[in-house]
Amino acid sequence: MLHLLKVDLKKMTSYRTFWVICGLYFLTLGFTTASGMEILKWLASKGAEFGASININRIPLYHFPDIWQNLIWISGLFKIVLAVMVVISITNEYQYRTIRQNIIDGLSRWEFLQSKILTNVLLSLMSVVMILSIALVTGFIYTPTIEWDYFFMGAEFFVAYFLEIFAFLSYALMLGIFIQRSGLTIVLLMLSHMIEAIIKVNIFRSGVEDQIGWLKQFFPLESITNLVPLPFARYALQEIQDYVALSAVAIALVWTILFNYFAYLKLKRADI
């Protein structure tokens, strides 16, 4: 298994694009999540309005245990950058015929796909470790009093975050294997949420949503989004979902398995 991961990493790290996108992703992710409170204060000082009921200086954005869900939700916005890198990686395999060479050299098609899946796992874990590190550092800086009884409340969001990243990267991998052209795949990846939203609008029209609205949670990208609910409404004294729903995890996990299974079926039957 480690051999397969090393094979794929050796190819990916030889691309300058890999280092550029990786650097862009982790630098942007780190800066945005670590400096969110300072950005809000700066915007407030410049006259930005956040609502009469919201005092920026009193928002416990980086306080334990709120910080877990807050930072993880923000971090999820950047997964598209990693997904673009996955698309470039798999489409380059077709463009430069390295997939054919790997199979000639003895890798089975399933082993080739495994190498890509393992890389997605590694990228997801790296994202989790980075956000966990930032959350711990900023949490200890901003939290006035650490209450250890509540310290780990919401830490399960890191499991949901790992699944969110891995599921989306699996979706990107599947698109890349099916389309095999980086430009077209990236455009479709960027438009995926909009396409799914248009489909949902046409299905769940007024008068119908009351009867079948519960089906929305089963859409693939919707299921990934539902893993970590939007947390910031609580600072406007609105009720939010501050836990990871097991149903959301189950649905997203099924879609993740299906993404990789569909990718395998395409890879198995394709003439490479």
N, C-alpha and C positions, 0 to 999 in steps of 0.2 A: 504493500500500500504506500509506504514511504517512497519506494522506488518510482511509482507512478507520479506521485506529487513532485518529486525531484525532476522527472522528465518534463513535466509541464512548466514548472518554474524556470527551468533552464531556457526553455523557448521564450517564455514571457519576458524574462529579465534581459534578454538580448535585444528587445525592442525598446528604442528610446521613448516611444509613446507610452509604454508601461510606466516608466519612471516619471514622466511628465504628469500623467493622469493620477498616478498614486500620490505624487507630491502635492498636486493640486487638491486632491480629495482630503488627505489627512491634514494639510495646512489650513484649508478652509474650514473643515470640520472642527479642528482644534480651536482656531481663532474664534469662530462663531459661538461655539458652545461655552468657551471659557470666558468670553467677554460680553455675554448677553446682557448682564445687568448694567455694565458700564455703557453699552450702546443705548439701552433704554433711558438711562439718566441723561446721556448726551442729547438724545432726541427731545426729552422733556425740557432740557435747558434751552433748546432752540425753538420751543413753543409748540411742540407736537402735542396733540390732544389725545388722551387715552380714556376719556370718559370721566364724568364728574365723580363717580363712586370709586375710582381707582387712583390710589396714591402710589406713584412709582417707587418712592423710597421705602415704602412699607410692604412691597410685594416680596414674599419669601421665595423668590424664584430659585435661589440656590440654598435654601434651608432644607436640612433633612427633616422628614423623608420626602418632601415635595420634589426635591432635585432629581430623584431617579426618573420619574415619569416626565418631568419637564425637559430634561436634557435628551432623553431617549426619543421623545416625540420630535424635537428639533433635529436631532441627528438623522432621523428617518427621511428627512427631506433631501438629504444629500446622496441617498443610495443610487440615484440615477447616474451619478458620476462613475461609481464602481461598475454599474451595469453596462455603461458605454465601453469600459475597458474590457469587460467580458465579451461583448459583441465583437470588438476589434480582434481580440485574441482568437476567437473561434473562426471568424471569417478569414483571418490571415492564414489559418490552417488550410483552407480551401484555395485561397489565392496563390499561396506559395507551395502548394501540394505537400506540405509537411505531414498532413494526415495520411496521405497515401504512403509516404516514406515510412512513417511509424508502423503502419500495418504490414508493409513489406518486411520491415525489420523484426517483426514477430509479435507486435501488440495486437490483441484482438480488438474488435470495435467496442466491446464493452469496457475493456481496459482503457482504451483511449478516452471514452466518456467518463470513466471513473477518475482519470487524471484531472479532467476539467471540473468535476464535481468536488474533488478534494481541494482544488484551488479555491473554489467558491466557499468551501467550509473555512479554509484558512483566512481568506479575506474577511469573512463574517466574524470570525473570532478576533482578528486584529481590530476590527471596528469596535467590538464589545470591550476589549481590553483598554482601548484608547478612551472610550467614553467613561468607563468605570474609573480610570485613573483621574480624568478631568473632574468627574463628579465628586470623588473623594477629596481632591485638593481644594476645589472651590467650595465644596460643602463645609469643610472644616474652617475655611477662611470666613465665609459669610454667616454661618449658623451661630447665633449668639450663645446659645446653650445647647450642648449635645445631650439629648435624652436617649440613652442607650436602649430603653424599652421600645422606642419608636424608630430607632436608627435604620433597621432593615425592612421596615414596612414599605412595600412597593418595589423591593429589590428583584422581585420576580419579573419585572419589566425587562430585565436584561436577557432573560430567556426568550421573551417575546421579541425583543429587538434582534437577537441572533436569528430567530426564525424569520422575521420580517426581511432582513438583509439577504439571508440565504434563499428564501422563496423568490425574491425579486431577481436575484442573480440567476437562479434556475430558470426563471421565465425568460431572461435575456439570453441565456445559453440556448434554450429551445428555439427562440426566434432566429438566432444566428445559424443554427443547424438547418432550420427549414428554409431560410431565405438565402443565406450564404454570401450576401453582399453587404458590406459594412454600412454604406450610406443609406440604403433602403431600410436596413434593419434598425439603424439608429433613429431614423425618422419615425418608423412604426413604433419603436419603443417610447419615444417622446410623446407620441399621440395616443398611446394605449389608454391612459386614464380618460382622455376626452372621448375616445371611441366607445369605451365601456359606459361612460356617462350618457352618451347619446342613445345607446342601446337601452339603458335603464329608463331614460325619459320616455322613450317610445313604448316600452313594455308597461311601466308603472304610471299610466296616465291617471288623471283625476277620476275618482270613482272606482278605480281598479286597485289602487295602492292599499286601500283598507283591507282588501281581501288577500292580496298576494305580496304585500310589501315586505313581508318577512323573508321573501326569496332573495332580496338584495344582498344579504350577507353571504350568499353562496357564489356570487360573482368572484372571479379569481383575484382581481386587483382590489376589489372591495374587501375581500377576506384578509388580504395582507394589510390594508389600511386599518382594519378593525382591531388588529393586535394591540396597538397602543393608541387609545382614544385621546383626543385633544384635551389637554389638562387646564388650559389657561382661563376657561370660563369661571373656574372657582374663585378667581380673584375679583370677579364682578358679582360675587355672591350667588352664583348659579350652581346647581347640582351637576356633578360630573361622574363619570365612571372612573374610579381611582383604583381599579384592579384589572387583572388580566382575565378575561372570560375564557373558560375552558372550551366553550363551543367555538370561539374564534380561533383558538390554537388548533383544534381538531380540523376545522375547515381549511385553514391555511396549510396545515401539514399534509392533508390529502391533496391539495392543489400542487404543493411542492413535489410530492411523489409523482403526480401525473405529469408535471412539466418535464421531469427527468425521464419518465417512462416514454413519453411521446418523443423526446429527443433521441432516446435509444432506438425506438421503432424506426424513425426516419434514418438514423445512422446505419441501422442494420440492413435496411432495404435499398439504401442509396448506392448508386454506382459512383465510386470515388476514384 
